[in-house]
């Protein structure tokens, strides 16, 4: 993330949303109460026609640098210093999807964030319903990130856990949401099946924003998973 982009998001988190010191946050007590900026906003993201945003499950611990006095967490150095090249499915599958679309240097063209901004765990996901409801529905942080980025393709890796939390697309123009598939639709992924909920909507920045809610890459066959998601993105071109 460039310094300019970081400042834009930090300012929005701190001075518009007042994270983590608004009434909703004051009633929330995660283990790590440092709202995390997006993992990645590529330096050439604004030049990308696809404008892809990946949205993952809540992060673990405090990956990055705490910016003072805002208490906001910036993960940029963590990504640049190794996370982007990790073999873990969360990162390696995403990396291959992006490289299939953009080739070498794909990191510069994509964005990556989390559905919840604070973390309750440094191991297995223990995000509470209250944390999810406050961050996603009451404050709408992820929707505001989508709007700031003017994303056109949004891939949520959250199908099995947080479908209900993202049923209401806060940035959609009223009446514009189309469910291309049902919310319980599944597709083959290797010798397994995976949740696959496709949606489209209009927003102030685009007549057509595509949204995919699918399963987390973990324990999925890499070749099949990468094919599915990259083909979905390229089909919107």
N, C-alpha and C positions, 0 to 999 in steps of 0.2 A: 504494500500500500504506500503510495507517495505521501509525502508530508502534507500536501494540500488536501488530499482526500481524507487523511487521518483527521486533520483539523475540522473538516466539514462534519464528519461523523461524531467526533468528540464534542463539538459545539452543539450538535443536535441532541445528543444523549444528555449532555450536562445542562444546557440552557433552554431547550425546548421541552424535552421530556422530564428533565430534572431527575435523571437516574443517578444514584439509587436512593434519592431522598424525597420522592413524592409520597403521597398518602398510600398508594398501592404498594410501593416498595417498603415503606415503613411497617406495613403489616405482613411483610414477607421476610423469613429468616433462613435463607440458604446458608450452607456451610461456607461457601466462598461468595461473598457479596461484593463482587466487582464486575459490573456489566461489561461484557466483552464486545469490542468492535468486531466487524467482519474479519474472518480469517484472511481473506484475500479480496482486494479490489485491484485488478490488474492495471498497470500504467496505460494500457491501450484499450481498456474496457469500453470507453466511449466511442472508439473507432470500430468496434465489433458490430457487425450486422445482427448477429444472433443474440447478443446481450444476455448471456447465460448466467443465472445465479443458482448455485447449489445450496441447499439448506439442510444441515445435518441435525442430529440429536444434540441435546445439551453437552457441552464440553466437560472435560474432567479437570478439576483443580483450578490452578491459575497459570495457564500457558501463555507467558509473555511478560510484558512490562506494565506495572501499575502506574498510570499517569497521575501525578499529583498536581493540584489538590483535588482533582475530579474523582479519584478512586476508580476510574475507568481502566479496563484492561486492554492493552494493545498487543495482539499476538503476532504482529508482522515479523519481528526478528525470529520468533519460534518457527514460523513457516519457512522463512528464507534460510534458516540455519539447519534445516533438516527435515521438517515435517512433510514438505511437499514431495520429498523423495523417499518417504517411508514405504515399506512393503505392506503395511497394514491395508486391508481392503478399502477402508474409508478414504485413504489417500491414494493408493496405487490404482484402484479402479477409476476414481475420478480423474487422476492424471492421464490414464490411457484414453478415457473418453474425450478429454480435452485435446490431447495430442492427435487423436484421430480427426478432430474437426479443424484444429489450428496448426498442427504440426509442432515442430520444435519452438520453444518459447511460448507455449500455450498459456502458461501461468500469467502472462501479461494481458491476456484477453478475457479472462473469466473473473467471476466473483464467487465467494464462498462464505457462508455465514452459518449461524446456529439459530434454531427456532426459539430457544430460551437464552437469555443473556447472562444470567448468573448460574452457578453450578452448585449442586448439592452433594457432589460425590467426587472422589478421586479414584473410583473403581467402577462398579456397575452403576448403571443409571438409576438414581433414586429421586428423580425430579417428582415433586408432589403435584397433585391436581391444582392446588392453590397457586403454586409457582407458574404453572402453565397458563391457568386462567388469567392471572394478573398480568403476565408479560405479553401473552399473545392476544387475548381478548380485550382486557381492560385498557392496557396501554398500547396495544397494537404495534409493538416495536418492529417485528419482522415485516409487517405490512408497510410501515414507514420506510424501512430500508429498501424494500422493493420499489417504492415510489421514488426515493432519492436516486436510486440507480437507474430508474426507468427500464427495468429488466423486461425482456420480451419472452424469455423462456426460463421458467422457474422449476427446478427439480427438487422436491422434498424427499429426503431419505427417511421418512417418518411414518410410513403406512401403518405399521403394526401397532404403533403407540399413540399417535396424536391426530388421527383423522378428524375426530369431532372438533378439536381445537382450531382446525383450519377450514372448517365447513363454511364459515362466513368470511368471504374475501372482502376485507374492509376497503380496499382501494378500487374495487370494481364499480363501474358506473351501474346504478340500480337497473335491474332487469336484463343485464347483459351477460350474466353467467350461463354458460352452456356446459352441461356434463356430457362429454364425448363418450365416456364409459360410465358405468355405475360405480358407486364407491366400494362395491364388493367384487369388482372384476379382478380376475387373475390371468396371468399369462405364463407360458412355460419358460423356465430359465434353467437350462441344463436338464437334470433329472428331477427338478423341483418345480413348484409354481411360486409366483411372486405377486403381491398385490400391485395393481396397476390402474390407478384412477386418473384419467385424463380430463382436464377442464380447460375452458377458454373463457376469456372475458375482455371487455373493453375498459380502458383506463384513460385518464386525461392525456397520457403520453403516447398511447398506441391504441388503434382500433382493435388490435388482436394481441392479447397476451396469452401465452400457452402455459399451463401449469400441470405438472405431473407429480402425483403423490405415489411413490413406490417404496418397496422394501429396502432396508439397509443393505449395503453390499456384503456385510459379514456373512460368511458361510455360503455364499453364492458362487457358482462357477464363473470365473472371471470373464472368459471369452463370451459367454452367453449374456452376462450382465452388461458388459461394455457394448456389445452389439445392440441390445435392446435400447439402452439409454441414448447412445450416440445416434442410432437410426431414428429415434423419436425426435431428437433435436434437429437433425438434418431434414427430416420430413416437413418441417415448418418453413423451410427456405422457399 
